[in-house]
Every structure is written in C-alpha cells, then in structure tokens.
Amino acid sequence: MKRLAVLGSTGSIGTQALELIALHRDRFQAVALVARRSSEKLFSQVRRFRPQMAGLTDARFSMDDVPEDLRNCRWVFGDEALTEAAGMDGCDEALVAVVGMCGLQSVLHALSRGKRVLLANKETLVAGGRLVMKAAASAGAHSLLPIDSEHSAIFQCLQGAAGNPFERILLTCSGGPFRAWSKEKIDAATARDALKHPTWNMGNKITVDSATLFNKALEMIEARYLFGAEVGQIRVLIHPQSVVHSAVEFIDGAVIAQLGTPDMHLPILYAMAYPDRLPTGGKPLDLFKLKRLAFEPPDEARFPSLRMAAECIRAGGAACCVLNAANEEAAGRLLMGGLTVGRLYAVVEETIQRVGYLPADTLEQVLAADRRARETARELMGD
C-alpha cells in the first residue's frame, strides 16, 4: 500500500490521480489532499477519500469555512499546507501537481524528508533544476519520477537502454491550435484562440503554454536536468496525432519510442505504481486504427519560445527561472484578456534581457530571481 499526498488535488492531474487511487484501492491511499481555492471540490474529495490531512493554500480560507462533517480531518491553510502535506509522517510519496513556483519548496521539502516525488509541476525543475536534482541524488535512486507525458515517455524508453547513453532526446508535441497559423496571425491571437487545444484537455495555463510552445520550451529545460541532456541533444518534433509521446535515439541510430493514447492516466499511474504496471481503466492504443504518424520540425520564427529556452539553458544561472517567471506573468495577463500572443513573446524576451545574469545556487537566489523577473515583466506590461 502506497500512501500519497496529492498537491493540487482539484486540478486536472490531481483529479485523474484520485480516479486511479479509487480504481486501485488495494494499492494506493490518499493521506493528504491540498488545493488552492476550489474548496467545494476539495470538500467532496475529502468526504470520498478520508485523508488524514487536507489544506487550502488561498489565504482567504480558515477553519470557519470547513463543513462540520469534515472537521475530524486535520486542516492546514496558507502556503504551509503544501510543505506540510509533502513531508508529513505517514506519507510515502508526494504527487506534486500544483501550477507555478509554489511547487518548488514542497518538492525540496519532500525529498529532504525521504519521500518519493511524482512531479507534474514544470516550474520546479525549470526554476530550481540544480537544487532539485542535487536533493534527488541525496534522496536516492528513483526518488523523483516525472508525470509529464513526454518525460514519462523518455523515462520509460530509457528503461530499455541497459545503461547505454542516449544520443538525442526527441520531445514530441501536437503543435497546438496555432500549428498551421502564420506568424502574423499567431502574434495577434488572444486567449480564446490559445485555449482551443486540438488534442489534450488541460488547465488554462498549461493549454496557453501548449499553444505558444512555451510548454515545450519548459520541457526542454526539464529534460536538461532530468536526463542530463545538453541543448544539442534535445530536439522538438511536432507530431499532430499525439500518439508518440516522446522517443530516445541512440548512437547506433536506433530509436526507442513510447506510444499510447493521449490520456494522462497512463503516465500518472506509471509514476504511482513504478516499477509495476497496472491497468488504467482506459482503452489501449489500437494500432490498426492509425492511418498516419506525421512529424515535422517546429518553426522558431513563429514559436520563438523554443529559441529562448535554448538560449537560457546555455546562459545558465537563473536564466531559466527568469524565463519561467516572465512567461507565467504574461500568460496570466493573456488569460485575463489584456495581452496578445505576440506581446506575450515580447514581454518574456525583454524580461530576460533586462534582468540579465543572476545566480541560482541557493533557494534564496532562485526565489529572488523569480521575484525580480515578475516585477520586470509587470513593469513591461504597464503595472
């Protein structure tokens, strides 16, 4: 029986993880559930899964908001709910599915407490990759398992490598709603356009990032840390069918790929059950129904996010943290209707240039770089 703390339990990844816990009650138990502000949904989850601890990170909530029938559960409010859940006694694994920089400290805390981290928070590795991988190395082998479909796919492919080093990592993406759009049309696009993803059903921020390919830019940075890849070893492929979730190329030219239906239940359960494989309850991929698998290179002129990510990886220090913070601020403004996609790209790039080199050797330095980047991005957007 694995006991899980689910951070971000009311989001897309969190709710799917709880579905899998319910499907395999003989293997998993939810001992802590934390959400940001979706209180009613969290209350419903607490009633169903009966965790030992629950929390809401939005500072507006208190014990007065908790229904009487749920007060036998231990409640924690504010940002400390994340670290409390991630490192609590009686928890074996922390599934971190929150969005944004708030996941970094909880991941580091979980690793320091000897918990395995199942990671679905891009910002943790993008902003604090060196710190996280150092903590994971100290915590032991397989203490950090990726949930993102692409990095899960790469991890699965490497299980068959028998210790051979990879030549290249091939990160696939659907191309999003702007795949066939001109640069001019993309630059003028709004949040409404960006939220029309052709394949995946995700939260708004991640859907916007998928449209701008900042999602893939962040994944390039994650791959650099998770698998020790250099920039030249990471290649992005647009694959509209979303069947090949990513692949690994070896020195002899062999390519090992992981295929599956575009369903997040598989990578979530793979991380939860590792090294075992369990049924997800969904339909397996039907190869006979596949008419075509297409791949094409991304156009960095239309999607400059990929170029920015490569430049930030090469720059080192806190450059990737700055890119992430600026994108998070600009994507939030886009979702509020105050920005176009072209302006989003411009804000991120100018923030990187204005902030310049900052160190990222400690958590304090990473958090300081994050604050500086956010302040700069807001200034550029007129705040």
PyMOL commands that set and color helices and strands:
alter all, ss='L'
color gray80, all
select helices_A, chain A and resi 12-23+39-49+63-65+68-70+80-86+102-112+122-139+149-158+183-187+191-194+204-212+214-226+231-233+265-273+287-289+305-315+319-335+341-355+363-380
alter helices_A, ss='H'
color red, helices_A
select strands_A, chain A and resi 2-7+28-35+53-56+74-77+93-96+116-119+144-146+166-173+234-238+244-250+255-259
alter strands_A, ss='S'
color yellow, strands_A
deselect
rebuild
show_as cartoon
